[in-house]
Structures are given as C-alpha cells and as structure tokens.
Amino acid sequence: MSMKLLYTGHDRIFIDRIRQALAQADIPCFIRNESLMGQAAGEVPPVVAWPEVFVKDETNFLAAKALMEGLQADVKTNGIAWICPNCSERLEPQFLQCWACQAIPEDQ
C-alpha cells in the first residue's frame, strides 16, 4: 500500500486541522516528523523537519486534497484579523500564529 504526501508545513495547528478533517471523513492519515520540529534545530534545515501529512492510496488522496484545500480557503477568507495576546501585533486572519513572537491565540 503506497502513501502519498498531502501536505507539509511548519504550522502544527493547521496540521491538526487537517488531521481532524481527515478523521471526520474516515480518511486514514499518517503524520511524519510530528515531534521532530525544534529537536533537530541546527542539525538539519528547518524545512526537512516540518511535519508531513500522508494518506493512503489515490482515492483517499483526492478526497483528502479537496478537504485540505477547503481548509486553506477557510483560513484565508473566513477569518478575522486578530491581535496577538502576547505582543499586541495585529495579524491578518491567515496567520494562525504570531509572526513576531510565535504566540498562538488561546481560541486556536
């Protein structure tokens, strides 16, 4: 059984959103490098340590890709700007983590 890479990125919150959406759709997935971020600092380029979401077979992949693209569209269009609770930076809705201090809003 082959695994197909669906998504890779540094945003653990978005990775969890993908995982939850796939679980709700009964699409099995596997997250690689889930706990590697930060532990490999300085040893490998950060992109190499980003979490990766894999799904099984082509049928699951196409359905999973559609779900993920819907999540990405929601993040970009349906959110509202927010103020970081840690440093008071104003952030656009597509940002799930403060770019200035890396804080994550409590409701995320």
Secondary structure in CASP SS format (residue, H / E / C, confidence):
PFRMAT SS
TARGET T0000
AUTHOR 0000-0000-0000
METHOD secondary structure of the structure
MODEL  1
M C 1.00
S C 1.00
M E 1.00
K E 1.00
L E 1.00
L E 1.00
Y E 1.00
T E 1.00
G C 1.00
H C 1.00
D C 1.00
R H 1.00
I H 1.00
F H 1.00
I H 1.00
D H 1.00
R H 1.00
I H 1.00
R H 1.00
Q H 1.00
A H 1.00
L H 1.00
A H 1.00
Q H 1.00
A C 1.00
D C 1.00
I C 1.00
P C 1.00
C E 1.00
F E 1.00
I E 1.00
R E 1.00
N C 1.00
E C 1.00
S C 1.00
L C 1.00
M C 1.00
G C 1.00
Q C 1.00
A C 1.00
A C 1.00
G C 1.00
E C 1.00
V C 1.00
P C 1.00
P H 1.00
V H 1.00
V H 1.00
A H 1.00
W C 1.00
P C 1.00
E E 1.00
V E 1.00
F E 1.00
V E 1.00
K E 1.00
D C 1.00
E H 1.00
T H 1.00
N H 1.00
F H 1.00
L H 1.00
A H 1.00
A H 1.00
K H 1.00
A H 1.00
L H 1.00
M H 1.00
E H 1.00
G H 1.00
L H 1.00
Q H 1.00
A H 1.00
D H 1.00
V H 1.00
K H 1.00
T H 1.00
N C 1.00
G C 1.00
I C 1.00
A C 1.00
W E 1.00
I E 1.00
C C 1.00
P C 1.00
N C 1.00
C C 1.00
S C 1.00
E C 1.00
R E 1.00
L E 1.00
E C 1.00
P C 1.00
Q C 1.00
F C 1.00
L C 1.00
Q C 1.00
C C 1.00
W C 1.00
A C 1.00
C C 1.00
Q C 1.00
A C 1.00
I C 1.00
P C 1.00
E C 1.00
D C 1.00
Q C 1.00
END
